[in-house]
Structures are given as C-alpha cells and as structure tokens.
C-alpha cells in the first residue's frame, strides 16, 4: 500500500529548491485541514510552485490583475456563499477516494520578498500562505472585514499549532 500524499507539488521555478516545499506543503495544508476537524488523508490538493512571471499570467487570466501575487487558489467545487457565512466543510467519499479540494499556485519571488520585508522566516511565511490558500479551497474568504477577521483568527490558531507566531 502506498502512502497517501495530501499535496501533489509541481515545481516550475528552480528558486524553490532552497526550501523543502513538499514537506512544508504537507505540514501546512494538513494542519489547516486538521485545525478544522478534517482528516488530511481524505483530501488532495495540487500545488504549482512557480515564479512571479507565471503567477502574474495566472492572475491576469483569472482575476484580470496583470501583476504578480503571492498565492492563488482555485477550489475544485464552485462555492457560492453569502457574505458572513462559514462554508460547509466537505465530506469524504464513502468509497475511500480522496476528495480533490482544488489547486494552489505560489510564487517564489513574491513570497521571498514579503518574508524579507516582514522580517519573517521564509518557511513560516510560505506555511502561512499555504494555510491561507487551503482555507480558500474550503470556501473561506476575506471580502469584508468580519469575514477577514474570522479567517485571520482561524489562520492564527492553525499556525500556532505549528509553532508559527501570529502573522498579523
């Protein structure tokens, strides 16, 4: 029997070689799911580790913002929630097939620059962004102030379980 991998990491940019992204992603995305009472082994996430040029193209194509960003996420299922509501968390497949949560893209240069600007360890910042993106895959958002405060509180709680200080 093969060991289940929660995160399928595809590395496009060689800059990512400075961190163990496979381990960071498994830990951060797993902590996000566990922190919400979900079992990571029941889920799958695809992660694209890219550079600023690639994420700028993705950002332009999907959000009409032609500039780099740190992380993007695309839930596998359409989630349409009224503002201020907590999303209904997915249920695992009773047949045992992992539930595909969706895709995440993360840009090395933007992450490294933000970590340096905020005087944070790069691994901590990447972990925070992966927790953040996983919450987006589950339907959480920060469109308004109450939703942002709710999402930030969940992120802070999850990161604390990983020994990472409050990023806010």
C-alpha positions in Angstrom: 0.0 0.0 0.0 1.4 3.4 -0.9 1.4 6.3 1.5 -1.2 9.0 0.6 0.2 12.4 -0.2 -2.2 15.3 0.5 -0.4 17.7 -1.7 0.9 17.0 -5.2 3.6 19.6 -5.8 4.7 20.6 -9.2 7.8 22.8 -9.2 8.2 25.1 -12.2 10.8 27.5 -10.8 14.2 26.3 -9.6 14.3 29.0 -6.9 12.0 26.7 -4.8 15.0 24.4 -4.3 16.0 26.5 -1.3 13.1 25.0 0.8 11.6 21.6 1.2 8.3 22.6 -0.3 6.9 19.0 -0.3 7.3 18.8 3.5 6.1 22.4 4.1 3.0 21.9 2.0 2.1 18.6 3.6 2.5 20.1 7.0 0.7 23.4 6.4 -2.2 22.1 4.3 -2.5 19.2 6.7 -2.6 21.5 9.7 -5.3 23.6 8.0 -7.5 20.6 7.5 -6.8 19.1 10.9 -7.5 22.5 12.5 -11.0 22.4 11.0 -11.6 18.9 12.2 -10.9 17.2 8.8 -8.7 14.2 8.1 -5.9 15.2 5.7 -5.7 11.6 4.3 -9.2 12.1 2.8 -8.2 15.0 0.6 -5.9 16.0 -2.3 -4.5 19.4 -3.3 -2.5 20.3 -6.4 0.3 22.9 -5.8 2.1 24.8 -8.5 5.4 26.3 -7.3 6.2 29.0 -9.8 7.8 32.3 -10.3 6.4 35.9 -10.5 6.1 35.8 -14.3 3.9 32.7 -14.2 1.7 33.8 -11.3 1.3 37.2 -13.0 0.0 35.4 -16.1 -2.4 33.3 -13.9 -3.5 36.4 -12.0 -4.2 38.3 -15.3 -6.1 35.3 -16.7 -8.3 34.5 -13.7 -8.6 37.8 -11.8 -7.9 40.4 -14.5 -4.9 41.7 -12.4 -1.8 41.7 -14.5 0.7 41.6 -11.7 2.4 39.0 -9.5 0.8 38.0 -6.2 2.0 35.6 -3.5 -0.6 32.8 -3.8 -3.7 32.0 -5.8 -6.3 29.2 -5.2 -9.0 27.5 -7.2 -11.5 25.4 -5.4 -12.4 22.2 -7.2 -16.1 22.8 -6.4 -18.0 26.0 -7.0 -18.6 27.6 -3.6 -21.2 30.4 -3.6 -21.6 31.7 0.0 -23.4 34.7 1.1 -21.1 37.1 2.9 -20.6 36.4 6.6 -21.4 32.6 6.4 -19.0 29.9 7.3 -18.7 27.4 4.5 -19.9 23.8 4.9 -16.9 21.6 5.0 -16.6 18.8 2.5 -17.4 15.2 3.4 -15.0 12.5 2.4 -16.0 9.9 -0.2 -17.6 6.9 1.5 -15.8 4.7 -1.1 -12.5 6.0 0.1 -11.4 8.1 -2.9 -9.6 11.3 -1.8 -11.7 14.4 -2.2 -10.0 16.9 -4.6 -10.1 20.3 -2.9 -8.5 22.2 -5.8 -5.4 23.9 -7.0 -2.9 26.4 -5.5 -0.2 28.4 -7.2 2.5 30.1 -5.2 5.2 32.5 -6.5 8.7 32.3 -5.0 10.0 35.8 -5.6 6.9 37.5 -4.1 7.0 35.1 -1.1 10.7 35.7 -0.5 10.3 39.5 -0.9 7.4 39.6 1.5 9.1 37.4 4.1 12.2 39.6 4.0 10.1 42.8 4.1 8.2 41.5 7.1 11.3 40.1 8.8 9.8 36.6 8.9 11.5 33.2 8.2 10.7 32.2 4.6 9.4 28.8 5.7 6.9 30.4 8.1 5.6 32.8 5.5 5.2 30.0 2.9 3.4 27.9 5.6 1.1 30.8 6.3 0.2 31.3 2.7 -0.5 27.6 2.2 -2.8 27.6 5.2 -4.5 30.7 3.8 -4.9 29.1 0.4 -6.2 25.9 1.8 -8.9 27.8 3.7 -9.8 29.4 0.4 -10.2 26.0 -1.2 -12.7 25.2 1.6 -14.7 28.3 0.9 -13.4 30.8 3.4 -12.8 34.3 2.2 -11.9 37.8 3.3 -14.1 40.0 1.1 -15.4 42.1 4.0 -13.9 43.0 7.4 -15.9 40.4 9.5 -15.0 37.6 7.1 -11.4 38.7 7.1 -11.2 38.8 10.9 -12.8 35.3 11.1 -10.4 33.9 8.5 -7.4 35.5 10.1 -8.4 34.1 13.5 -8.6 30.6 12.1 -5.2 31.0 10.3 -3.6 32.3 13.5 -4.9 29.4 15.5 -3.7 26.8 13.0 -0.3 28.4 12.7 0.1 28.4 16.5 -0.3 24.6 16.4 2.7 24.6 14.0 4.7 26.8 16.3 4.4 29.8 13.9 3.7 33.2 15.5 0.7 35.3 14.6 1.4 36.7 11.1 -0.9 39.6 11.6 
